[in-house]
Every structure is written in C-alpha cells, then in structure tokens.
Amino acid sequence: MARISAGVATSHIPAIGATIDNGKTGEPYWAPVFAGYDWSKQWIAEEKPDVVIIVYNDHASAFDMRIIPTFAIGCADRYGICDEGWGPRPVPEVIGHADLAWHIAQSLILDEFDMTIINEMDVDHGLTVPLSLMFGQPEAWPVKVIPIAVNVVTYPPPSGNRCWQLGEAIARAVASFPEDLNVQVWGTGGMSHQLQGPRAGLINAEWDNRFLDLMSTNDGETLRTIPHIEYLRETGSEGIEMVMWLIMRGALGRMVKPLHRHYHVPASNTAVGHLILRPAESSSSEV
C-alpha cells in the first residue's frame, strides 16, 4: 500500500528561485539561506520518494479573482511552468501522478471535502521553489508531484483546523491506494512577512520559532486553533500561508519525530523556515 513517510515544510520565497536560477547561491547574503538545505538534499536523495504532494498557494498565475477555490487538487499528467511577469523559471516541467491524484480527489470528496479538480494548470514559484531547494537543478525532477493549491490570498482563507483535517483526510486517501508508493507531503509558504502597507517588511522571529516548536511536537490542538487574527497580527498579512503547513502536519498523524530544522532572517523581505518531520510510527531509515 502507499504510505506517507515524511513531511517537509519550507518557505517558497520567489527571490530564492531567482537566486538559484542566476547562480548566486554562494553570495554572502544568500549562502546562510541555502546552507540550511544541505542536509535536506542529502536526506531526500537517500529517501527517494516516489510522489510528493505539494501544498502551496497560487500567486494569481493559474487562478485570479474570477475563480478562487479554497482547496484545489491537480489531477493532470504534467504541469507547465507559468510566466509570473519575468518569464518562466528555467526549471523542468512538473510531472504528475494522475492515478494517485484522482484516487485522492475521490477519497477527499467522499470524505466530505469539496475539492476543485484541476486537469490543466501551470504552476508558479509557490511550487517550483520548494522543488529547487530540495533537489537543486536537475534536468528532470526525480519525483512525481500532486499539487494541492490553497487560497491564502483572498479573504476568507480556510481555518487552521480545517487544514489539519484535510491533512488527515489526505493520509487516509494515500493509505487506501493499492500501489506500493513512498509518498511525502510538503507544506509551503511563510514564514512571517507582509508585502504592503505600513507594516511591510514585518518579521516576527519569536512567533515563527514558537510555531516551529509546535510543529515539531505532538501538540496539534494548539496549532489547529490559532485564529486568523493572530496570524495577521503577529506574522503579517502573508503569514497566513503557514496554515498550509498544517495540512502537511495533519497528514503525519498525532506523533512526529523532528529530523531537521532551519530558520534564517532575512531572505528578501521575509524569514526562511524549514522543517523535516517523520511520522513517529514510521520505521523508515534515517540519514
């Protein structure tokens, strides 16, 4: 049967993608950011996941104000790289796993989650930057990807509790798929940042690190009950992206084992946060 072997959380800052694409990762400003992913690259090369479910938010690339799905799942065989205004990133196209994606879509809908099913979609930095951070610059991505897009751009976004519940439902869906697959779930976005207004450039390192602490423990109740207003007040208007991490965390079960943690300020106008977690009951090998 398919199994979820690990969860990854990471920021998906667009400037990180540009830094990788332009060969500037070794510059003094950026080197500490990327150093935090050296362990992760070695780990994932040894883990060799078959499929990664990437939870991300679209940045007005595939969706706009005409249609705003709260939760959307990509069920296509492949996904192109969109032009976000400066040309598509020079990265490989993203290959999907349609059989598993359709299975998850069916399972989630019958589990009473009203998913929007997407059969054609280009993906933006929200999805490609995490792939680059974990896999570098390969000629082809070494995993198949199932995109799950979450609305954290326009009010109202889903609650942390609903995101956690979606993660639990994804875990049930994966566990009922008959093919033997090593599946990871990635939650992307964040951490604290605000891109506009008087608080533009806000970074709350204390709150970010408390959130990383909670993600790394078995205290799901605290995480899933953080209200929208706290994210807004403490982490800025874009800090709400962290609810997407809760989908990954919910998919791992109540108990987790932290494998790796990285936090760095600044990167562009935000902080970089990164975690790798293992379901506590997993018997997979460690690095």
C-alpha atoms as an extended CHARMM CRD file, in Angstrom:
* protein
*
       287  EXT
         1         1  MET       CA              0.0000000000        0.0000000000        0.0000000000  PROA      1               0.0000000000
         2         2  ALA       CA              1.0330000000        3.6230000000       -0.4510000000  PROA      2               0.0000000000
         3         3  ARG       CA              2.4160000000        5.2840000000        2.6850000000  PROA      3               0.0000000000
         4         4  ILE       CA              3.3330000000        8.7750000000        3.8400000000  PROA      4               0.0000000000
         5         5  SER       CA              6.9210000000        8.5080000000        5.0160000000  PROA      5               0.0000000000
         6         6  ALA       CA              7.7410000000       12.1310000000        5.8610000000  PROA      6               0.0000000000
         7         7  GLY       CA              6.6150000000       15.7310000000        5.8130000000  PROA      7               0.0000000000
         8         8  VAL       CA              8.5720000000       18.7670000000        4.6700000000  PROA      8               0.0000000000
         9         9  ALA       CA              7.7830000000       22.4030000000        5.4110000000  PROA      9               0.0000000000
        10        10  THR       CA              9.5620000000       25.2400000000        3.6590000000  PROA      10              0.0000000000
        11        11  SER       CA              9.2050000000       28.8390000000        2.6230000000  PROA      11              0.0000000000
        12        12  HSD       CA              8.7410000000       29.4200000000       -1.1190000000  PROA      12              0.0000000000
        13        13  ILE       CA             10.1700000000       32.9200000000       -1.4960000000  PROA      13              0.0000000000
        14        14  PRO       CA             10.3660000000       33.9120000000       -5.2040000000  PROA      14              0.0000000000
        15        15  ALA       CA             13.7550000000       35.6230000000       -4.7370000000  PROA      15              0.0000000000
        16        16  ILE       CA             15.1830000000       32.2480000000       -3.7080000000  PROA      16              0.0000000000
        17        17  GLY       CA             14.2010000000       30.8610000000       -7.1050000000  PROA      17              0.0000000000
        18        18  ALA       CA             15.8210000000       33.8050000000       -8.8750000000  PROA      18              0.0000000000
        19        19  THR       CA             18.9890000000       33.3540000000       -6.8040000000  PROA      19              0.0000000000
        20        20  ILE       CA             19.2240000000       29.6860000000       -7.7780000000  PROA      20              0.0000000000
        21        21  ASP       CA             18.4640000000       30.3770000000      -11.4380000000  PROA      21              0.0000000000
        22        22  ASN       CA             21.1130000000       33.0900000000      -11.6470000000  PROA      22              0.0000000000
        23        23  GLY       CA             23.8520000000       31.1150000000       -9.8920000000  PROA      23              0.0000000000
        24        24  LYS       CA             24.1100000000       33.4050000000       -6.8530000000  PROA      24              0.0000000000
        25        25  THR       CA             23.5460000000       30.9240000000       -4.0400000000  PROA      25              0.0000000000
        26        26  GLY       CA             27.1290000000       31.2950000000       -2.8240000000  PROA      26              0.0000000000
        27        27  GLU       CA             26.9420000000       35.0580000000       -2.3400000000  PROA      27              0.0000000000
        28        28  PRO       CA             27.3880000000       36.1540000000        1.3010000000  PROA      28              0.0000000000
        29        29  TYR       CA             23.7910000000       37.3460000000        1.6510000000  PROA      29              0.0000000000
        30        30  TRP       CA             22.3030000000       34.1010000000        0.3470000000  PROA      30              0.0000000000
        31        31  ALA       CA             24.7730000000       31.4380000000        1.4830000000  PROA      31              0.0000000000
        32        32  PRO       CA             23.2760000000       31.0410000000        5.0050000000  PROA      32              0.0000000000
        33        33  VAL       CA             19.8200000000       30.5220000000        3.4860000000  PROA      33              0.0000000000
        34        34  PHE       CA             20.9330000000       27.6490000000        1.2720000000  PROA      34              0.0000000000
        35        35  ALA       CA             23.2540000000       26.1030000000        3.8720000000  PROA      35              0.0000000000
        36        36  GLY       CA             20.1570000000       25.1150000000        5.8020000000  PROA      36              0.0000000000
        37        37  TYR       CA             19.1090000000       22.8440000000        2.9280000000  PROA      37              0.0000000000
        38        38  ASP       CA             22.3900000000       20.9380000000        2.5360000000  PROA      38              0.0000000000
        39        39  TRP       CA             21.2460000000       18.2520000000        4.9870000000  PROA      39              0.0000000000
        40        40  SER       CA             17.8340000000       18.1440000000        3.3310000000  PROA      40              0.0000000000
        41        41  LYS       CA             19.2630000000       17.4810000000       -0.1240000000  PROA      41              0.0000000000
        42        42  GLN       CA             21.3460000000       14.5790000000        1.1710000000  PROA      42              0.0000000000
        43        43  TRP       CA             18.3750000000       13.2010000000        3.1010000000  PROA      43              0.0000000000
        44        44  ILE       CA             15.9240000000       13.2990000000        0.2240000000  PROA      44              0.0000000000
        45        45  ALA       CA             18.4660000000       11.7640000000       -2.1650000000  PROA      45              0.0000000000
        46        46  GLU       CA             18.5630000000        8.7660000000        0.1700000000  PROA      46              0.0000000000
        47        47  GLU       CA             14.8040000000        8.7250000000        0.8400000000  PROA      47              0.0000000000
        48        48  LYS       CA             13.9260000000        8.6430000000       -2.8780000000  PROA      48              0.0000000000
        49        49  PRO       CA             10.1960000000        9.4530000000       -2.5930000000  PROA      49              0.0000000000
        50        50  ASP       CA              8.0490000000        8.3060000000       -5.4950000000  PROA      50              0.0000000000
        51        51  VAL       CA              5.4520000000       11.0670000000       -5.1490000000  PROA      51              0.0000000000
        52        52  VAL       CA              5.3820000000       14.4030000000       -3.3720000000  PROA      52              0.0000000000
        53        53  ILE       CA              2.0730000000       16.0600000000       -2.5370000000  PROA      53              0.0000000000
        54        54  ILE       CA              2.9360000000       19.7680000000       -2.5450000000  PROA      54              0.0000000000
        55        55  VAL       CA              0.5780000000       22.0950000000       -0.7020000000  PROA      55              0.0000000000
        56        56  TYR       CA              1.1060000000       25.6310000000       -1.9610000000  PROA      56              0.0000000000
        57        57  ASN       CA             -0.7450000000       28.7940000000       -2.9060000000  PROA      57              0.0000000000
        58        58  ASP       CA             -1.0490000000       30.1460000000       -6.4030000000  PROA      58              0.0000000000
        59        59  HSD       CA              0.0140000000       33.7950000000       -6.8020000000  PROA      59              0.0000000000
        60        60  ALA       CA             -2.5740000000       34.9100000000       -9.4130000000  PROA      60              0.0000000000
        61        61  SER       CA             -0.9580000000       32.6570000000      -12.0210000000  PROA      61              0.0000000000
        62        62  ALA       CA             -3.3950000000       29.7670000000      -12.5090000000  PROA      62              0.0000000000
        63        63  PHE       CA             -6.2450000000       31.4580000000      -10.6180000000  PROA      63              0.0000000000
        64        64  ASP       CA             -7.4190000000       35.0580000000      -10.3370000000  PROA      64              0.0000000000
        65        65  MET       CA            -10.4050000000       36.9500000000       -8.9560000000  PROA      65              0.0000000000
        66        66  ARG       CA            -12.7170000000       35.1950000000      -11.4080000000  PROA      66              0.0000000000
        67        67  ILE       CA            -12.3350000000       31.8710000000       -9.6140000000  PROA      67              0.0000000000
        68        68  ILE       CA            -10.9900000000       31.3300000000       -6.1040000000  PROA      68              0.0000000000
        69        69  PRO       CA            -11.0530000000       27.6910000000       -4.9910000000  PROA      69              0.0000000000
        70        70  THR       CA            -10.4240000000       27.1750000000       -1.2940000000  PROA      70              0.0000000000
        71        71  PHE       CA             -8.8170000000       23.7860000000       -1.9720000000  PROA      71              0.0000000000
        72        72  ALA       CA             -7.8470000000       22.5740000000       -5.4640000000  PROA      72              0.0000000000
        73        73  ILE       CA             -6.0870000000       19.3530000000       -6.4660000000  PROA      73              0.0000000000
        74        74  GLY       CA             -4.1940000000       18.8740000000       -9.7120000000  PROA      74              0.0000000000
        75        75  CYS       CA             -5.0270000000       15.5780000000      -11.4210000000  PROA      75              0.0000000000
        76        76  ALA       CA             -3.0540000000       16.0750000000      -14.6380000000  PROA      76              0.0000000000
        77        77  ASP       CA             -0.1270000000       14.1060000000      -16.0580000000  PROA      77              0.0000000000
        78        78  ARG       CA              2.0670000000       17.1940000000      -16.2880000000  PROA      78              0.0000000000
        79        79  TYR       CA              2.1700000000       20.8710000000      -15.3290000000  PROA      79              0.0000000000
        80        80  GLY       CA              3.8980000000       23.6700000000      -17.2000000000  PROA      80              0.0000000000
        81        81  ILE       CA              5.8830000000       26.4930000000      -15.6180000000  PROA      81              0.0000000000
        82        82  CYS       CA              3.9990000000       29.7810000000      -15.7120000000  PROA      82              0.0000000000
        83        83  ASP       CA              5.3030000000       33.2470000000      -16.5980000000  PROA      83              0.0000000000
        84        84  GLU       CA              4.9930000000       35.4050000000      -13.4900000000  PROA      84              0.0000000000
        85        85  GLY       CA              5.9690000000       38.5790000000      -15.3190000000  PROA      85              0.0000000000
        86        86  TRP       CA              9.6610000000       37.9720000000      -15.9460000000  PROA      86              0.0000000000
        87        87  GLY       CA              9.4440000000       34.7700000000      -17.9730000000  PROA      87              0.0000000000
        88        88  PRO       CA              9.0000000000       31.1760000000      -16.7860000000  PROA      88              0.0000000000
        89        89  ARG       CA             11.6460000000       29.8680000000      -14.4110000000  PROA      89              0.0000000000
        90        90  PRO       CA             14.2320000000       27.7160000000      -16.2590000000  PROA      90              0.0000000000
        91        91  VAL       CA             13.1950000000       24.5490000000      -14.4360000000  PROA      91              0.0000000000
        92        92  PRO       CA             11.8310000000       21.2180000000      -15.7110000000  PROA      92              0.0000000000
        93        93  GLU       CA              8.1210000000       20.7780000000      -16.2260000000  PROA      93              0.0000000000
        94        94  VAL       CA              6.3930000000       19.0820000000      -13.3120000000  PROA      94              0.0000000000
        95        95  ILE       CA              5.2330000000       15.5080000000      -13.8930000000  PROA      95              0.0000000000
        96        96  GLY       CA              2.0930000000       14.4230000000      -12.0700000000  PROA      96              0.0000000000
        97        97  HSD       CA              0.8190000000       11.0870000000      -10.7960000000  PROA      97              0.0000000000
        98        98  ALA       CA             -2.7110000000       11.1630000000      -12.1980000000  PROA      98              0.0000000000
        99        99  ASP       CA             -3.7870000000        7.7740000000      -10.8390000000  PROA      99              0.0000000000
       100       100  LEU       CA             -2.9570000000        8.6670000000       -7.2420000000  PROA      100             0.0000000000
       101       101  ALA       CA             -4.2640000000       12.2240000000       -7.6580000000  PROA      101             0.0000000000
       102       102  TRP       CA             -7.6510000000       11.0250000000       -8.9050000000  PROA      102             0.0000000000
       103       103  HSD       CA             -7.7780000000        8.4800000000       -6.1050000000  PROA      103             0.0000000000
       104       104  ILE       CA             -7.0660000000       11.2050000000       -3.5380000000  PROA      104             0.0000000000
       105       105  ALA       CA             -9.6410000000       13.5210000000       -5.1410000000  PROA      105             0.0000000000
       106       106  GLN       CA            -12.3180000000       10.8430000000       -4.9900000000  PROA      106             0.0000000000
       107       107  SER       CA            -11.4290000000        9.8990000000       -1.4320000000  PROA      107             0.0000000000
       108       108  LEU       CA            -11.4310000000       13.5270000000       -0.2380000000  PROA      108             0.0000000000
       109       109  ILE       CA            -14.7560000000       14.3470000000       -1.8560000000  PROA      109             0.0000000000
       110       110  LEU       CA            -16.3900000000       11.2240000000       -0.4230000000  PROA      110             0.0000000000
       111       111  ASP       CA            -14.7720000000       12.2430000000        2.8790000000  PROA      111             0.0000000000
       112       112  GLU       CA            -16.8240000000       15.4680000000        2.5750000000  PROA      112             0.0000000000
       113       113  PHE       CA            -14.1050000000       17.8520000000        1.3450000000  PROA      113             0.0000000000
       114       114  ASP       CA            -15.3600000000       19.8610000000       -1.6260000000  PROA      114             0.0000000000
       115       115  MET       CA            -12.1950000000       19.8210000000       -3.7440000000  PROA      115             0.0000000000
       116       116  THR       CA            -11.8470000000       21.6890000000       -7.0200000000  PROA      116             0.0000000000
       117       117  ILE       CA            -10.3610000000       19.2760000000       -9.5720000000  PROA      117             0.0000000000
       118       118  ILE       CA             -7.8530000000       20.8120000000      -11.9710000000  PROA      118             0.0000000000
       119       119  ASN       CA             -6.9380000000       18.9610000000      -15.1710000000  PROA      119             0.0000000000
       120       120  GLU       CA             -4.8210000000       21.6960000000      -16.7590000000  PROA      120             0.0000000000
       121       121  MET       CA             -2.6560000000       24.1520000000      -14.8400000000  PROA      121             0.0000000000
       122       122  ASP       CA              0.6790000000       25.9300000000      -14.9530000000  PROA      122             0.0000000000
       123       123  VAL       CA              2.4810000000       26.2150000000      -11.6160000000  PROA      123             0.0000000000
       124       124  ASP       CA              4.3890000000       29.1480000000      -10.1760000000  PROA      124             0.0000000000
       125       125  HSD       CA              7.1740000000       29.7530000000       -7.6530000000  PROA      125             0.0000000000
       126       126  GLY       CA              4.9720000000       28.5520000000       -4.8060000000  PROA      126             0.0000000000
       127       127  LEU       CA              5.5060000000       25.0070000000       -6.0860000000  PROA      127             0.0000000000
       128       128  THR       CA              8.7840000000       25.1960000000       -8.0090000000  PROA      128             0.0000000000
       129       129  VAL       CA             10.9530000000       26.9470000000       -5.3940000000  PROA      129             0.0000000000
       130       130  PRO       CA             10.4880000000       24.1170000000       -2.8350000000  PROA      130             0.0000000000
       131       131  LEU       CA             11.4350000000       21.5930000000       -5.5270000000  PROA      131             0.0000000000
       132       132  SER       CA             14.5840000000       23.5800000000       -6.2950000000  PROA      132             0.0000000000
       133       133  LEU       CA             15.5280000000       23.8770000000       -2.6320000000  PROA      133             0.0000000000
       134       134  MET       CA             15.2320000000       20.1270000000       -2.1010000000  PROA      134             0.0000000000
       135       135  PHE       CA             16.5070000000       18.8040000000       -5.4530000000  PROA      135             0.0000000000
       136       136  GLY       CA             18.7480000000       21.5270000000       -6.8610000000  PROA      136             0.0000000000
       137       137  GLN       CA             18.8470000000       21.9560000000      -10.6320000000  PROA      137             0.0000000000
       138       138  PRO       CA             18.2490000000       18.5460000000      -12.2510000000  PROA      138             0.0000000000
       139       139  GLU       CA             17.3930000000       18.0430000000      -15.9050000000  PROA      139             0.0000000000
       140       140  ALA       CA             14.1450000000       16.4370000000      -14.7290000000  PROA      140             0.0000000000
       141       141  TRP       CA             12.5280000000       16.3910000000      -11.2840000000  PROA      141             0.0000000000
       142       142  PRO       CA             13.2110000000       12.9840000000       -9.6710000000  PROA      142             0.0000000000
       143       143  VAL       CA              9.6760000000       12.6930000000       -8.2380000000  PROA      143             0.0000000000
       144       144  LYS       CA              6.1240000000       12.8910000000       -9.4490000000  PROA      144             0.0000000000
       145       145  VAL       CA              4.1060000000       15.7240000000       -7.9640000000  PROA      145             0.0000000000
       146       146  ILE       CA              0.4870000000       16.1740000000       -6.9210000000  PROA      146             0.0000000000
       147       147  PRO       CA             -0.2640000000       19.8850000000       -6.4450000000  PROA      147             0.0000000000
       148       148  ILE       CA             -2.7940000000       20.9860000000       -3.8490000000  PROA      148             0.0000000000
       149       149  ALA       CA             -3.4870000000       24.7090000000       -4.0880000000  PROA      149             0.0000000000
       150       150  VAL       CA             -4.9550000000       26.5400000000       -1.0980000000  PROA      150             0.0000000000
       151       151  ASN       CA             -6.4940000000       30.0020000000       -1.0880000000  PROA      151             0.0000000000
       152       152  VAL       CA             -4.4850000000       32.1050000000        1.3420000000  PROA      152             0.0000000000
       153       153  VAL       CA             -4.5370000000       35.1680000000       -0.8990000000  PROA      153             0.0000000000
       154       154  THR       CA             -8.1270000000       36.3970000000       -0.6630000000  PROA      154             0.0000000000
       155       155  TYR       CA            -10.2970000000       36.5020000000        2.4490000000  PROA      155             0.0000000000
       156       156  PRO       CA            -11.5950000000       34.1520000000        3.7840000000  PROA      156             0.0000000000
       157       157  PRO       CA             -8.8330000000       31.5370000000        3.8540000000  PROA      157             0.0000000000
       158       158  PRO       CA             -9.5280000000       28.1520000000        5.4400000000  PROA      158             0.0000000000
       159       159  SER       CA             -9.0110000000       27.7750000000        9.1640000000  PROA      159             0.0000000000
       160       160  GLY       CA             -6.0170000000       26.0100000000       10.6060000000  PROA      160             0.0000000000
       161       161  ASN       CA             -8.3180000000       23.3310000000       11.9710000000  PROA      161             0.0000000000
       162       162  ARG       CA             -9.8330000000       22.6590000000        8.5400000000  PROA      162             0.0000000000
       163       163  CYS       CA             -6.3490000000       22.4680000000        7.0130000000  PROA      163             0.0000000000
       164       164  TRP       CA             -5.2980000000       19.9550000000        9.6820000000  PROA      164             0.0000000000
       165       165  GLN       CA             -8.4200000000       17.9000000000        8.9660000000  PROA      165             0.0000000000
       166       166  LEU       CA             -7.6270000000       17.9580000000        5.2390000000  PROA      166             0.0000000000
       167       167  GLY       CA             -4.1750000000       16.5800000000        6.0360000000  PROA      167             0.0000000000
       168       168  GLU       CA             -5.7620000000       13.7480000000        7.9950000000  PROA      168             0.0000000000
       169       169  ALA       CA             -8.0920000000       13.0190000000        5.0630000000  PROA      169             0.0000000000
       170       170  ILE       CA             -5.1490000000       13.0090000000        2.6440000000  PROA      170             0.0000000000
       171       171  ALA       CA             -3.4170000000       10.4520000000        4.8640000000  PROA      171             0.0000000000
       172       172  ARG       CA             -6.4910000000        8.2220000000        4.7500000000  PROA      172             0.0000000000
       173       173  ALA       CA             -6.6340000000        8.5720000000        0.9680000000  PROA      173             0.0000000000
       174       174  VAL       CA             -2.9740000000        7.6820000000        0.4780000000  PROA      174             0.0000000000
       175       175  ALA       CA             -3.2290000000        4.6870000000        2.8160000000  PROA      175             0.0000000000
       176       176  SER       CA             -6.0930000000        3.2680000000        0.7370000000  PROA      176             0.0000000000
       177       177  PHE       CA             -4.1750000000        3.4140000000       -2.5750000000  PROA      177             0.0000000000
       178       178  PRO       CA             -3.1140000000       -0.1340000000       -3.5020000000  PROA      178             0.0000000000
       179       179  GLU       CA              0.2020000000        0.6400000000       -5.2240000000  PROA      179             0.0000000000
       180       180  ASP       CA              3.3760000000        0.4920000000       -3.1290000000  PROA      180             0.0000000000
       181       181  LEU       CA              4.4730000000        4.1310000000       -3.1340000000  PROA      181             0.0000000000
       182       182  ASN       CA              6.7370000000        6.2070000000       -0.9000000000  PROA      182             0.0000000000
       183       183  VAL       CA              4.8030000000        9.4770000000       -0.5480000000  PROA      183             0.0000000000
       184       184  GLN       CA              5.8400000000       12.7150000000        1.1260000000  PROA      184             0.0000000000
       185       185  VAL       CA              3.6240000000       15.6990000000        1.9270000000  PROA      185             0.0000000000
       186       186  TRP       CA              5.1260000000       19.1810000000        1.7260000000  PROA      186             0.0000000000
       187       187  GLY       CA              3.5980000000       22.3070000000        3.2400000000  PROA      187             0.0000000000
       188       188  THR       CA              4.9710000000       25.5180000000        1.7600000000  PROA      188             0.0000000000
       189       189  GLY       CA              4.8340000000       29.2820000000        2.2620000000  PROA      189             0.0000000000
       190       190  GLY       CA              5.5510000000       31.6340000000        5.1490000000  PROA      190             0.0000000000
       191       191  MET       CA              7.0070000000       32.4330000000        7.4980000000  PROA      191             0.0000000000
       192       192  SER       CA              6.0870000000       35.8540000000        8.9260000000  PROA      192             0.0000000000
       193       193  HSD       CA              6.0220000000       38.5550000000        6.2770000000  PROA      193             0.0000000000
       194       194  GLN       CA              3.9710000000       41.4040000000        4.9150000000  PROA      194             0.0000000000
       195       195  LEU       CA              4.4370000000       42.7750000000        1.4140000000  PROA      195             0.0000000000
       196       196  GLN       CA              2.4420000000       46.0140000000        1.5930000000  PROA      196             0.0000000000
       197       197  GLY       CA              1.2350000000       48.8340000000        3.8150000000  PROA      197             0.0000000000
       198       198  PRO       CA              2.7980000000       50.4280000000        6.8960000000  PROA      198             0.0000000000
       199       199  ARG       CA              3.9700000000       47.0400000000        8.2230000000  PROA      199             0.0000000000
       200       200  ALA       CA              5.7060000000       45.9780000000        5.0050000000  PROA      200             0.0000000000
       201       201  GLY       CA              8.8350000000       44.0090000000        5.8630000000  PROA      201             0.0000000000
       202       202  LEU       CA              7.4580000000       42.7280000000        9.1800000000  PROA      202             0.0000000000
       203       203  ILE       CA              9.3220000000       39.7180000000       10.5960000000  PROA      203             0.0000000000
       204       204  ASN       CA              8.4030000000       38.1700000000       13.9400000000  PROA      204             0.0000000000
       205       205  ALA       CA             11.1790000000       35.6820000000       14.6520000000  PROA      205             0.0000000000
       206       206  GLU       CA              9.8980000000       34.8820000000       18.1500000000  PROA      206             0.0000000000
       207       207  TRP       CA              6.4540000000       33.8580000000       16.8540000000  PROA      207             0.0000000000
       208       208  ASP       CA              7.9720000000       31.9730000000       13.9100000000  PROA      208             0.0000000000
       209       209  ASN       CA             10.1660000000       29.8810000000       16.1710000000  PROA      209             0.0000000000
       210       210  ARG       CA              7.3040000000       29.1310000000       18.5460000000  PROA      210             0.0000000000
       211       211  PHE       CA              5.3610000000       27.8830000000       15.5300000000  PROA      211             0.0000000000
       212       212  LEU       CA              8.3170000000       25.6970000000       14.5170000000  PROA      212             0.0000000000
       213       213  ASP       CA              8.4110000000       24.3300000000       18.0810000000  PROA      213             0.0000000000
       214       214  LEU       CA              4.7210000000       23.4380000000       17.9350000000  PROA      214             0.0000000000
       215       215  MET       CA              5.0710000000       21.8450000000       14.5040000000  PROA      215             0.0000000000
       216       216  SER       CA              7.8260000000       19.6420000000       15.8990000000  PROA      216             0.0000000000
       217       217  THR       CA              5.8410000000       18.3320000000       18.8700000000  PROA      217             0.0000000000
       218       218  ASN       CA              2.6500000000       16.3450000000       19.3470000000  PROA      218             0.0000000000
       219       219  ASP       CA              0.6440000000       19.4390000000       20.3380000000  PROA      219             0.0000000000
       220       220  GLY       CA             -1.8030000000       19.5270000000       17.4530000000  PROA      220             0.0000000000
       221       221  GLU       CA             -4.5560000000       21.1960000000       19.4680000000  PROA      221             0.0000000000
       222       222  THR       CA             -2.6050000000       24.4210000000       19.9040000000  PROA      222             0.0000000000
       223       223  LEU       CA             -1.6130000000       24.6030000000       16.2430000000  PROA      223             0.0000000000
       224       224  ARG       CA             -5.0260000000       23.9440000000       14.8040000000  PROA      224             0.0000000000
       225       225  THR       CA             -6.7870000000       26.5340000000       16.9690000000  PROA      225             0.0000000000
       226       226  ILE       CA             -4.5870000000       29.5420000000       16.1410000000  PROA      226             0.0000000000
       227       227  PRO       CA             -7.1370000000       32.0960000000       14.8410000000  PROA      227             0.0000000000
       228       228  HSD       CA             -6.7350000000       34.0560000000       11.6050000000  PROA      228             0.0000000000
       229       229  ILE       CA             -6.4330000000       37.3100000000       13.5510000000  PROA      229             0.0000000000
       230       230  GLU       CA             -3.3440000000       36.0190000000       15.3850000000  PROA      230             0.0000000000
       231       231  TYR       CA             -1.6040000000       35.1500000000       12.1280000000  PROA      231             0.0000000000
       232       232  LEU       CA             -2.4690000000       38.6130000000       10.8090000000  PROA      232             0.0000000000
       233       233  ARG       CA             -1.4680000000       40.4940000000       13.9500000000  PROA      233             0.0000000000
       234       234  GLU       CA              1.7260000000       38.5850000000       14.7330000000  PROA      234             0.0000000000
       235       235  THR       CA              3.0250000000       37.4670000000       11.3370000000  PROA      235             0.0000000000
       236       236  GLY       CA              1.6800000000       39.9780000000        8.8140000000  PROA      236             0.0000000000
       237       237  SER       CA             -0.8380000000       39.6150000000        6.0250000000  PROA      237             0.0000000000
       238       238  GLU       CA              1.1650000000       36.9180000000        4.2280000000  PROA      238             0.0000000000
       239       239  GLY       CA              1.9230000000       34.9500000000        7.3870000000  PROA      239             0.0000000000
       240       240  ILE       CA             -1.4320000000       33.2170000000        6.9140000000  PROA      240             0.0000000000
       241       241  GLU       CA              0.4140000000       30.9880000000        4.4200000000  PROA      241             0.0000000000
       242       242  MET       CA              1.5310000000       28.9400000000        7.4100000000  PROA      242             0.0000000000
       243       243  VAL       CA             -1.9050000000       27.2920000000        7.6230000000  PROA      243             0.0000000000
       244       244  MET       CA             -0.7070000000       25.2720000000        4.6150000000  PROA      244             0.0000000000
       245       245  TRP       CA              1.9680000000       23.7310000000        6.8260000000  PROA      245             0.0000000000
       246       246  LEU       CA             -0.8610000000       22.3390000000        8.9450000000  PROA      246             0.0000000000
       247       247  ILE       CA             -2.0970000000       20.2170000000        6.0380000000  PROA      247             0.0000000000
       248       248  MET       CA              1.2940000000       18.5180000000        5.9710000000  PROA      248             0.0000000000
       249       249  ARG       CA              1.3630000000       18.2340000000        9.7580000000  PROA      249             0.0000000000
       250       250  GLY       CA             -2.1270000000       16.7640000000        9.9220000000  PROA      250             0.0000000000
       251       251  ALA       CA             -1.1640000000       14.1350000000        7.3400000000  PROA      251             0.0000000000
       252       252  LEU       CA              1.6170000000       12.7970000000        9.5950000000  PROA      252             0.0000000000
       253       253  GLY       CA             -0.5620000000       11.7540000000       12.4990000000  PROA      253             0.0000000000
       254       254  ARG       CA             -0.5310000000       12.9570000000       16.0720000000  PROA      254             0.0000000000
       255       255  MET       CA              3.0520000000       11.9790000000       16.9240000000  PROA      255             0.0000000000
       256       256  VAL       CA              6.0830000000       13.0740000000       14.9180000000  PROA      256             0.0000000000
       257       257  LYS       CA              9.8450000000       12.8490000000       15.0960000000  PROA      257             0.0000000000
       258       258  PRO       CA             11.7230000000       16.0350000000       14.0290000000  PROA      258             0.0000000000
       259       259  LEU       CA             14.6410000000       15.3040000000       11.6920000000  PROA      259             0.0000000000
       260       260  HSD       CA             15.8370000000       18.7500000000       10.6120000000  PROA      260             0.0000000000
       261       261  ARG       CA             15.1260000000       22.4300000000       11.3190000000  PROA      261             0.0000000000
       262       262  HSD       CA             16.3510000000       25.6420000000        9.7250000000  PROA      262             0.0000000000
       263       263  TYR       CA             15.4220000000       29.2820000000       10.3000000000  PROA      263             0.0000000000
       264       264  HSD       CA             17.1330000000       32.3300000000        8.8270000000  PROA      264             0.0000000000
       265       265  VAL       CA             16.4800000000       36.0760000000        8.6580000000  PROA      265             0.0000000000
       266       266  PRO       CA             16.4390000000       37.8160000000        6.2680000000  PROA      266             0.0000000000
       267       267  ALA       CA             15.8230000000       36.4600000000        2.7900000000  PROA      267             0.0000000000
       268       268  SER       CA             14.4110000000       39.1420000000        0.5530000000  PROA      268             0.0000000000
       269       269  ASN       CA             11.7440000000       40.7170000000        2.7820000000  PROA      269             0.0000000000
       270       270  THR       CA             10.9000000000       37.7000000000        4.8920000000  PROA      270             0.0000000000
       271       271  ALA       CA             12.2290000000       34.8730000000        7.0210000000  PROA      271             0.0000000000
       272       272  VAL       CA             13.0630000000       31.3750000000        5.8160000000  PROA      272             0.0000000000
       273       273  GLY       CA             11.5890000000       28.4800000000        7.7700000000  PROA      273             0.0000000000
       274       274  HSD       CA             12.1940000000       24.7980000000        7.0500000000  PROA      274             0.0000000000
       275       275  LEU       CA             11.3230000000       21.5510000000        8.8270000000  PROA      275             0.0000000000
       276       276  ILE       CA             11.5320000000       17.8550000000        8.0520000000  PROA      276             0.0000000000
       277       277  LEU       CA              9.3290000000       15.5830000000       10.1580000000  PROA      277             0.0000000000
       278       278  ARG       CA              8.7930000000       11.8490000000       10.3030000000  PROA      278             0.0000000000
       279       279  PRO       CA              5.5960000000       10.1510000000       11.4810000000  PROA      279             0.0000000000
       280       280  ALA       CA              6.6240000000        8.6850000000       14.8300000000  PROA      280             0.0000000000
       281       281  GLU       CA              5.3220000000        5.2460000000       13.9090000000  PROA      281             0.0000000000
       282       282  SER       CA              7.3620000000        5.1600000000       10.6840000000  PROA      282             0.0000000000
       283       283  SER       CA             10.1860000000        2.6390000000       10.5260000000  PROA      283             0.0000000000
       284       284  SER       CA             11.9200000000        4.2370000000        7.5350000000  PROA      284             0.0000000000
       285       285  SER       CA             15.6890000000        4.5910000000        7.7400000000  PROA      285             0.0000000000
       286       286  GLU       CA             17.3210000000        7.7810000000        8.9370000000  PROA      286             0.0000000000
       287       287  VAL       CA             20.1420000000        9.7330000000        7.3390000000  PROA      287             0.0000000000
